[in-house]
Amino acid sequence: MNAPDRYERFVVPEGTKKVSYERDTKIINAASFTIEREDHTIGNILRMQLHRDDNVLFAGYKLPHPLQYKIIVRVHTTSQSSPMQAYNQAINDLDKELDHLRNAFETEMAKHSRDY
C-alpha cells in the first residue's frame, strides 16, 4: 500500500522545527507560520484566537496538501503589533484557556466521583 505510516502524521522528524516563521516581503506586518504535524484542529482554534486580538487584521490557515502533515497560518497585524507578538499571545491565551478547562473538568469529575 502507498499510504504513509500513521506515526508520520504526529511525530516531527529529527532536525525539523515544529514551527517555522517567514516574514512576508510584500506586506508590512504580515507573516506565515508553518506548523509541522498539525491539522484543522489546531489551525482553526489558533485562527479563532488570533481573530480575538484587536491588532490582528487577518488570520487564516491552510493545509497545503492532504498528504503533507502541516498547516500554514498567515497573520497580518496593525502597526501596534507584530505577527510574532500576536501569534505568541494567541498561543499563551489558548494555553490558559485549556488549563482552565482542564481544571474545571477535574473539579467536576472529583465532585461526581465522590457521589458514587
PyMOL commands that set and color helices and strands:
alter all, ss='L'
color gray80, all
select helices_A, chain A and resi 6-9+40-51+83-115
alter helices_A, ss='H'
color red, helices_A
select strands_A, chain A and resi 19-23+30-36+56-62+70-77
alter strands_A, ss='S'
color yellow, strands_A
deselect
rebuild
show_as cartoon
